[in-house]
Amino acid sequence: MNTSENEQDMPIAITLEPGTYFRCTCGHSESLPFCDGHHQGGGEVPIRFTVSERERVYLCTCWKTDNPPHCDGSCGVVLP
């Protein structure tokens, strides 16, 4: 497996302010990793999650997590 494939499965590390967010699951959003409504009419539904205080979150990209949209290391990634 080459480096670009490895990086593709890495979680997205992002610092978020308090609020409600919607993680895109269809892959068509122009605002990835967040939903912008491009799933309308399709079978995909975004994952809603809330951040209660400013924090660094790790959003899963491999979709093996048991805690979507957060990475839980199920793919072998070691989180800080």
N, CA, C and O atoms as a MOPAC input file, in Angstrom:
PM7 MOZYME 1SCF
protein

 N      0.85400 1    -1.18200 1     0.00000 1
 C      0.00000 1     0.00000 1     0.00000 1
 C      0.89400 1     1.23700 1     0.00000 1
 O      1.84300 1     1.30700 1     0.78000 1
 N      0.60800 1     2.20900 1    -0.85700 1
 C      1.46100 1     3.38600 1    -0.90700 1
 C      1.04800 1     4.41700 1     0.14300 1
 O      0.01600 1     4.26800 1     0.79700 1
 N      1.85800 1     5.45500 1     0.29600 1
 C      1.64700 1     6.46000 1     1.32900 1
 C      0.31800 1     7.18400 1     1.17100 1
 O     -0.36000 1     7.43700 1     2.16700 1
 N     -0.07200 1     7.52300 1    -0.05300 1
 C     -1.32100 1     8.25700 1    -0.24100 1
 C     -2.52000 1     7.43500 1     0.20600 1
 O     -3.48400 1     7.99500 1     0.72800 1
 N     -2.48500 1     6.12200 1     0.01300 1
 C     -3.58100 1     5.28300 1     0.48200 1
 C     -3.61800 1     5.25800 1     2.00600 1
 O     -4.69900 1     5.28500 1     2.59500 1
 N     -2.44800 1     5.20600 1     2.65900 1
 C     -2.39500 1     5.23700 1     4.11500 1
 C     -2.96800 1     6.53600 1     4.65400 1
 O     -3.74900 1     6.52200 1     5.60600 1
 N     -2.58900 1     7.65800 1     4.05600 1
 C     -3.07000 1     8.95300 1     4.50800 1
 C     -4.56700 1     9.09300 1     4.29900 1
 O     -5.23800 1     9.78800 1     5.06300 1
 N     -5.09100 1     8.44900 1     3.28500 1
 C     -6.51400 1     8.53500 1     2.98900 1
 C     -7.35600 1     7.93600 1     4.11600 1
 O     -8.47900 1     8.38500 1     4.34800 1
 N     -6.83600 1     6.94100 1     4.81100 1
 C     -7.56500 1     6.30400 1     5.89900 1
 C     -7.30100 1     6.93900 1     7.25800 1
 O     -7.80300 1     6.45200 1     8.27100 1
 N     -6.53100 1     8.00500 1     7.29500 1
 C     -6.24900 1     8.67000 1     8.56200 1
 C     -7.45200 1     9.50500 1     8.98300 1
 O     -8.14900 1    10.05900 1     8.13200 1
 N     -7.70300 1     9.60300 1    10.28500 1
 C     -8.81400 1    10.43800 1    10.73700 1
 C     -8.53800 1    11.91100 1    10.43900 1
 O     -7.38800 1    12.32800 1    10.30300 1
 N     -9.60100 1    12.67700 1    10.34100 1
 C     -9.48600 1    14.11700 1    10.13800 1
 C     -9.40900 1    14.75400 1    11.51800 1
 O    -10.35300 1    14.66200 1    12.30300 1
 N     -8.29300 1    15.39400 1    11.81100 1
 C     -8.10700 1    16.07300 1    13.09100 1
 C     -8.51000 1    17.53400 1    12.90900 1
 O     -7.97400 1    18.23200 1    12.04800 1
 N     -9.45500 1    17.98700 1    13.72400 1
 C     -9.95700 1    19.34500 1    13.58500 1
 C    -10.38800 1    19.87300 1    14.95300 1
 O    -10.96000 1    19.13800 1    15.75800 1
 N    -10.11200 1    21.13600 1    15.20600 1
 C    -10.55400 1    21.77100 1    16.44500 1
 C    -11.88100 1    22.45900 1    16.16000 1
 O    -11.99100 1    23.27400 1    15.24400 1
 N    -12.88700 1    22.11700 1    16.95800 1
 C    -14.22700 1    22.65800 1    16.75500 1
 C    -14.67700 1    23.48000 1    17.95400 1
 O    -14.33500 1    23.18700 1    19.10000 1
 N    -15.43800 1    24.49600 1    17.66400 1
 C    -16.06400 1    25.32000 1    18.69500 1
 C    -17.35700 1    24.63300 1    19.14600 1
 O    -17.86400 1    23.76700 1    18.43200 1
 N    -17.90000 1    24.99500 1    20.30400 1
 C    -19.15800 1    24.39700 1    20.75400 1
 C    -20.25100 1    24.58800 1    19.70700 1
 O    -20.36800 1    25.64900 1    19.09400 1
 N    -21.04200 1    23.54400 1    19.51900 1
 C    -22.13700 1    23.61700 1    18.56400 1
 C    -22.54100 1    22.24400 1    18.06700 1
 O    -22.00300 1    21.22600 1    18.50200 1
 N    -23.49300 1    22.22800 1    17.15400 1
 C    -23.98100 1    20.99900 1    16.53900 1
 C    -23.43600 1    20.93400 1    15.12300 1
 O    -23.46700 1    21.91500 1    14.38000 1
 N    -22.94100 1    19.76300 1    14.76800 1
 C    -22.32500 1    19.54700 1    13.45900 1
 C    -22.95400 1    18.33500 1    12.78900 1
 O    -23.51600 1    17.46400 1    13.45300 1
 N    -22.85400 1    18.29200 1    11.46600 1
 C    -23.36600 1    17.17300 1    10.68600 1
 C    -22.24000 1    16.65700 1     9.79300 1
 O    -21.78000 1    17.35700 1     8.89200 1
 N    -21.80400 1    15.42700 1    10.05400 1
 C    -20.72100 1    14.78900 1     9.29800 1
 C    -21.28700 1    14.18900 1     8.03100 1
 O    -22.21500 1    13.38300 1     8.08900 1
 N    -20.74400 1    14.56800 1     6.88500 1
 C    -21.19000 1    14.04000 1     5.60100 1
 C    -20.92200 1    12.53500 1     5.53600 1
 O    -19.86600 1    12.06600 1     5.96100 1
 N    -21.87800 1    11.79100 1     5.00400 1
 C    -21.70000 1    10.35300 1     4.78800 1
 C    -21.82100 1     9.98100 1     3.31100 1
 O    -21.51100 1     8.85200 1     2.93200 1
 N    -22.27000 1    10.92000 1     2.47500 1
 C    -22.45300 1    10.60900 1     1.05700 1
 C    -21.20300 1    10.88600 1     0.22300 1
 O    -21.02600 1    10.30700 1    -0.84900 1
 N    -20.32800 1    11.78100 1     0.72200 1
 C    -19.10800 1    12.11300 1     0.00500 1
 C    -19.27300 1    13.16500 1    -1.07600 1
 O    -18.31200 1    13.47500 1    -1.78000 1
 N    -20.47500 1    13.72300 1    -1.22500 1
 C    -20.71500 1    14.70700 1    -2.28600 1
 C    -20.68900 1    16.15000 1    -1.80000 1
 O    -20.82200 1    17.07200 1    -2.60400 1
 N    -20.52400 1    16.35600 1    -0.51900 1
 C    -20.52200 1    17.70000 1     0.04300 1
 C    -19.35000 1    18.50700 1    -0.48800 1
 O    -18.25400 1    17.97900 1    -0.67500 1
 N    -19.58400 1    19.78200 1    -0.72700 1
 C    -18.50900 1    20.68900 1    -1.11000 1
 C    -17.85500 1    21.27500 1     0.14000 1
 O    -16.91600 1    22.06500 1     0.04400 1
 N    -18.35800 1    20.88400 1     1.31200 1
 C    -17.84100 1    21.37600 1     2.59200 1
 C    -17.30300 1    20.23500 1     3.44600 1
 O    -17.38100 1    20.29200 1     4.67300 1
 N    -16.74900 1    19.18400 1     2.80200 1
 C    -16.25900 1    18.03700 1     3.54800 1
 C    -15.29800 1    18.46300 1     4.64200 1
 O    -14.48500 1    19.35900 1     4.41400 1
 N    -15.35600 1    17.86700 1     5.80500 1
 C    -16.07200 1    16.65000 1     6.15400 1
 C    -17.51200 1    16.88000 1     6.60800 1
 O    -18.16800 1    15.95800 1     7.09100 1
 N    -17.99700 1    18.10200 1     6.45400 1
 C    -19.33900 1    18.41700 1     6.94100 1
 C    -20.36900 1    18.38800 1     5.82400 1
 O    -20.05300 1    18.61300 1     4.65600 1
 N    -21.59800 1    18.10700 1     6.20500 1
 C    -22.70700 1    18.01400 1     5.25700 1
 C    -23.11800 1    19.39900 1     4.77200 1
 O    -23.16100 1    20.35000 1     5.55200 1
 N    -23.41900 1    19.50600 1     3.48600 1
 C    -23.96700 1    20.74700 1     2.93000 1
 C    -25.29300 1    20.50700 1     2.20900 1
 O    -25.78800 1    21.38100 1     1.49800 1
 N    -25.86600 1    19.30900 1     2.39800 1
 C    -27.17600 1    19.00800 1     1.82600 1
 C    -27.14400 1    18.30400 1     0.49000 1
 O    -28.20900 1    18.03900 1    -0.06900 1
 N    -25.97900 1    17.98500 1    -0.05600 1
 C    -25.89500 1    17.32400 1    -1.35900 1
 C    -26.47600 1    15.90800 1    -1.35500 1
 O    -26.67800 1    15.32800 1    -2.42200 1
 N    -26.74600 1    15.34900 1    -0.19100 1
 C    -27.31300 1    14.00100 1    -0.10000 1
 C    -28.80800 1    13.99300 1    -0.38800 1
 O    -29.39400 1    12.92100 1    -0.54000 1
 N    -29.43400 1    15.15100 1    -0.46500 1
 C    -30.88400 1    15.24700 1    -0.65500 1
 C    -31.33500 1    14.35800 1    -1.81100 1
 O    -30.79000 1    14.42700 1    -2.91300 1
 N    -32.33300 1    13.52900 1    -1.54400 1
 C    -32.85200 1    12.62800 1    -2.56300 1
 C    -32.12600 1    11.30500 1    -2.63400 1
 O    -32.56800 1    10.39400 1    -3.33400 1
 N    -31.02100 1    11.18100 1    -1.92500 1
 C    -30.26100 1     9.93200 1    -1.90500 1
 C    -30.56800 1     9.16200 1    -0.62500 1
 O    -31.38100 1     9.60000 1     0.18900 1
 N    -29.93400 1     8.04300 1    -0.45500 1
 C    -30.18600 1     7.20900 1     0.70800 1
 C    -29.32200 1     7.52400 1     1.91400 1
 O    -29.55500 1     6.98900 1     2.99800 1
 N    -28.33000 1     8.38200 1     1.74300 1
 C    -27.41100 1     8.69200 1     2.83500 1
 C    -27.98100 1     9.77500 1     3.73900 1
 O    -28.67200 1    10.68500 1     3.28200 1
 N    -27.68200 1     9.66300 1     5.02200 1
 C    -28.10000 1    10.64100 1     6.01500 1
 C    -26.86100 1    11.06700 1     6.78800 1
 O    -26.08400 1    10.20900 1     7.20700 1
 N    -26.64800 1    12.37900 1     6.99200 1
 C    -25.46800 1    12.81300 1     7.73400 1
 C    -25.55000 1    12.38400 1     9.19900 1
 O    -26.63400 1    12.12100 1     9.72000 1
 N    -24.39700 1    12.31800 1     9.85100 1
 C    -24.32600 1    11.96600 1    11.26600 1
 C    -24.25100 1    13.26200 1    12.07400 1
 O    -23.32800 1    14.05900 1    11.91100 1
 N    -25.23600 1    13.45500 1    12.94400 1
 C    -25.28200 1    14.64300 1    13.79300 1
 C    -24.45700 1    14.39100 1    15.05100 1
 O    -24.55000 1    13.32600 1    15.66200 1
 N    -23.65300 1    15.37700 1    15.43100 1
 C    -22.91700 1    15.28900 1    16.69600 1
 C    -22.75800 1    16.67900 1    17.28900 1
 O    -22.79800 1    17.68500 1    16.57900 1
 N    -22.57800 1    16.71500 1    18.60000 1
 C    -22.49500 1    17.97300 1    19.32700 1
 C    -21.16300 1    18.07400 1    20.05500 1
 O    -20.65500 1    17.09700 1    20.60500 1
 N    -20.62000 1    19.26400 1    20.04200 1
 C    -19.40000 1    19.57800 1    20.77200 1
 C    -19.79400 1    20.56900 1    21.85900 1
 O    -20.33900 1    21.63100 1    21.55500 1
 N    -19.52700 1    20.23900 1    23.12000 1
 C    -19.97500 1    21.09400 1    24.22300 1
 C    -18.95800 1    22.15900 1    24.61400 1
 O    -19.32500 1    23.17500 1    25.20500 1
 N    -17.69700 1    21.94000 1    24.29600 1
 C    -16.66500 1    22.93500 1    24.54700 1
 C    -15.62700 1    22.83300 1    23.44500 1
 O    -15.52000 1    21.80300 1    22.77900 1
 N    -14.86500 1    23.89700 1    23.25100 1
 C    -13.85600 1    23.88900 1    22.19100 1
 C    -12.93500 1    22.69700 1    22.40500 1
 O    -12.34500 1    22.53700 1    23.47400 1
 N    -12.81900 1    21.86500 1    21.37900 1
 C    -11.97500 1    20.67700 1    21.52400 1
 C    -11.47400 1    20.17500 1    20.18300 1
 O    -12.03200 1    20.48100 1    19.12900 1
 N    -10.41200 1    19.40300 1    20.25300 1
 C     -9.83800 1    18.73700 1    19.07800 1
 C    -10.56600 1    17.41300 1    18.93100 1
 O    -10.59800 1    16.61500 1    19.86800 1
 N    -11.15200 1    17.17300 1    17.76600 1
 C    -11.84400 1    15.91100 1    17.50600 1
 C    -11.17400 1    15.21000 1    16.33400 1
 O    -10.52000 1    15.84000 1    15.50300 1
 N    -11.34600 1    13.90800 1    16.28400 1
 C    -10.79100 1    13.09200 1    15.21100 1
 C    -11.95100 1    12.39800 1    14.52200 1
 O    -12.56100 1    11.48500 1    15.07900 1
 N    -12.25400 1    12.83500 1    13.30400 1
 C    -13.37900 1    12.29000 1    12.55300 1
 C    -12.91500 1    11.10600 1    11.71600 1
 O    -11.94100 1    11.20100 1    10.96900 1
 N    -13.61700 1    10.00200 1    11.85000 1
 C    -13.28500 1     8.76400 1    11.16200 1
 C    -13.42900 1     8.92100 1     9.64700 1
 O    -14.37000 1     9.55300 1     9.16500 1
 N    -12.48400 1     8.33900 1     8.90600 1
 C    -12.58300 1     8.31600 1     7.44500 1
 C    -12.67000 1     6.90100 1     6.89300 1
 O    -12.97300 1     6.71200 1     5.71500 1
 N    -12.40400 1     5.89900 1     7.73800 1
 C    -12.44500 1     4.51200 1     7.26000 1
 C    -13.81400 1     3.87000 1     7.49000 1
 O    -14.13400 1     2.84500 1     6.88800 1
 N    -14.60700 1     4.47100 1     8.35100 1
 C    -15.97200 1     4.02700 1     8.69100 1
 C    -16.00400 1     2.67400 1     9.40400 1
 O    -17.02000 1     1.97900 1     9.36800 1
 N    -14.89500 1     2.29700 1    10.05200 1
 C    -14.87100 1     1.06500 1    10.84900 1
 C    -15.17500 1     1.35000 1    12.32200 1
 O    -15.33000 1     0.41600 1    13.11000 1
 N    -15.25800 1     2.59600 1    12.69100 1
 C    -15.45600 1     3.00800 1    14.07300 1
 C    -16.78000 1     2.50100 1    14.65400 1
 O    -17.77000 1     2.34600 1    13.93900 1
 N    -16.77300 1     2.25100 1    15.95300 1
 C    -18.00400 1     1.91300 1    16.66300 1
 C    -18.62600 1     3.15400 1    17.28300 1
 O    -19.64300 1     3.06100 1    17.97000 1
 N    -18.01900 1     4.32900 1    17.04300 1
 C    -18.49100 1     5.57600 1    17.63200 1
 C    -18.53900 1     6.69500 1    16.58300 1
 O    -17.89000 1     7.72700 1    16.75300 1
 N    -19.30900 1     6.49500 1    15.49000 1
 C    -19.32500 1     7.50100 1    14.43400 1
 C    -19.89500 1     8.83200 1    14.93500 1
 O    -20.82200 1     8.83300 1    15.74400 1
 N    -19.36700 1     9.94000 1    14.47800 1
 C    -18.37300 1    10.10400 1    13.42600 1
 C    -16.93800 1    10.10700 1    13.94700 1
 O    -16.00900 1    10.37900 1    13.18700 1
 N    -16.74400 1     9.81000 1    15.22600 1
 C    -15.42400 1     9.89200 1    15.84300 1
 C    -14.58400 1     8.63900 1    15.58800 1
 O    -15.09000 1     7.51700 1    15.62600 1
 N    -13.31000 1     8.85000 1    15.33200 1
 C    -12.37100 1     7.73300 1    15.19200 1
 C    -12.16100 1     7.09800 1    16.56000 1
 O    -11.94200 1     7.80000 1    17.54700 1
 N    -12.22600 1     5.78100 1    16.62000 1
 C    -11.96800 1     5.07200 1    17.88200 1
 C    -10.76300 1     4.14600 1    17.77000 1
 O    -10.50400 1     3.34400 1    18.66800 1
 N    -10.02800 1     4.25800 1    16.66700 1
 C     -8.84000 1     3.43600 1    16.47700 1
 C     -9.11200 1     2.04400 1    15.94000 1
 O     -8.19700 1     1.22300 1    15.88000 1
 N    -10.35200 1     1.75400 1    15.54500 1
 C    -10.70100 1     0.41400 1    15.02900 1
 C     -9.87900 1     0.02400 1    13.80400 1
 O     -9.69700 1    -1.16400 1    13.53800 1
 N     -9.38700 1     0.99400 1    13.06600 1
 C     -8.61100 1     0.71300 1    11.86000 1
 C     -7.12600 1     0.55600 1    12.15900 1
 O     -6.33400 1     0.30700 1    11.25000 1
 N     -6.74000 1     0.69900 1    13.43100 1
 C     -5.34900 1     0.54900 1    13.79700 1
 C     -4.61800 1     1.87000 1    14.01200 1
 O     -3.44700 1     1.86800 1    14.39400 1
 N     -5.27900 1     2.98500 1    13.77800 1
 C     -4.67000 1     4.28800 1    14.00900 1
 C     -4.55900 1     4.52000 1    15.51000 1
 O     -5.50500 1     4.27100 1    16.25700 1
 N     -3.40500 1     4.99600 1    15.94300 1
 C     -3.20400 1     5.34300 1    17.35000 1
 C     -3.41800 1     6.84700 1    17.48800 1
 O     -2.69500 1     7.64700 1    16.89400 1
 N     -4.41700 1     7.21500 1    18.27600 1
 C     -4.73200 1     8.62200 1    18.46500 1
 C     -3.89900 1     9.21000 1    19.60200 1
 O     -3.55000 1     8.50400 1    20.54900 1
 N     -3.57800 1    10.51300 1    19.50700 1
 C     -2.81800 1    11.15200 1    20.58900 1
 C     -3.62200 1    11.21100 1    21.87400 1
 O     -3.13400 1    11.71700 1    22.88500 1

